[in-house]
Amino acid sequence: MADYNNSCLEIKSMRMYLNSCNIAEIQEIAELGILGGVTMNPSMMAELNTDFVGHLQKICEIVDVPVMAQVVSENTKDIIQEAKALSSINERIIVKIQMRQDGIAAMKILADEGIKVCATGVHSIIEAITASQAGVNHVAIFIGLLGEVDENPTSELISKIRSIYDRQGSTTKLMGAVRSVNQLVESAVSGADETTCSYAIWKSFFNVPHTVKRWEKFISAWRNSYGDMNWLTGYSNK
């Protein structure tokens, strides 16, 4: 029973990030009051074809949660310089660095200097171990892609990394980057500290068919008896 309770507590405290650089989407989800942070990648920013620095600044202005943005430099020296420039844009920015040999070297140097780093594009246990050894704050496991091309259970990947991190006393936050609600739930149950998913998946949280149908029955019964009256306006016997 103790293990079950501890698992529930971990799930309740899991931060849920929105994977988007669309201002309107970010504003809408932020208004829910439960947004844990924002993530984005180079492909998403490239689609905007806009002033990417100004755009990131605007995102940081409209939310008060961590914002993860990714460097695009490819060698260690350039990654470090770009990461420092990126992190200077706003104190809430966490620098995403691709899981590569040059990236790991940069992660270690930046982490030692106190710059918040997320190792991204991670698809294996050994990569997750390596990133943690580099001292990064977060590691993003790309569950979504693995779920499409790998026959191995993605939940097993998260749970094994969780076990290793706990045994080693790692403070690196384990994030599941998912492409479905099912993958999000599996990540939570398997011990992820964080998840990130698209706007479409966030919207689906509030469109569970059984829940929608139940509300429609409730509100239909109420309207038939009381019309537009509610607990604020009070009862009027007509």
C-alpha positions, 0 to 999 in steps of 0.5 A, a space after each residue: 500500500 505504501 508503494 501505491 501511495 507514493 506512486 500517486 503522490 509522484 503522479 499528482 506532482 508531475 509537471 505538464 508542459 505544452 509543446 508549442 510556440 504558438 502564442 494563442 495556444 500558449 495563452 489559452 492553456 496558461 489560463 487554465 492555471 495548471 501549465 507546468 511549462 512550455 517546450 518548443 523545437 527548431 522545426 516548430 520555430 522554423 515554421 513561423 519564419 519570424 523574428 525568433 528572438 522577439 517571439 521567444 521574448 513574447 512567450 516569456 512575457 505571457 507565462 510565468 513558467 519555465 520555457 524550454 528553447 533549443 540551440 541549433 549550433 553543432 560543435 561544443 564551443 558554438 553550443 556553449 556560446 549560443 546557450 549562454 545567449 539564449 539563457 540571457 533572454 529571460 531567467 525562466 529559459 531552460 536551454 535544450 541541447 541535442 543529445 550528441 557527443 558535442 552536446 554532452 561536452 557542452 551540457 557539462 560545462 554549462 551545467 557547471 556554470 549554473 545554466 539550466 539545461 535540458 538534454 533533448 532528443 533522448 531515445 535510450 537508457 544509456 543516453 539518459 544516464 550520460 545526460 544525468 552524469 553531465 549534470 543537466 536539470 532535465 532529460 527529455 525522452 522522446 516517447 512519441 517517436 519510440 511508440 511509433 517505431 519500436 516494439 519495446 514498451 515505452 513505459 518500460 524505458 521510463 521506469 528503468 531510467 526512473 529506477 537508475 536515477 533513484 538508485 544513483 540519487 540523480 536530481 535530473 528531472 525525467 520528462 516524457 515527450 509524448 504524442 498521445 494521452 495514453 503515452 502521457 499516462 504511461 509516462 506518469 505511472 512509470 515515474 516521469 517527473 514531467 511530460 510535454 505534449 501538443 496543444 491538440 492533446 491538451 485539448 483532448 483532456 477536456 473532451 473525454 466522451 463519457 464525461 461530455 455525455 454525463 454533463 449534457 445529461 446533467 445540464 439538460 435536466 437542469 435547464 428543463 426545470 430551471 432554464 437559465 437560473 443558477 445558484 448565483 441568480 437564485 430560484 424563482 417560482 414562476 
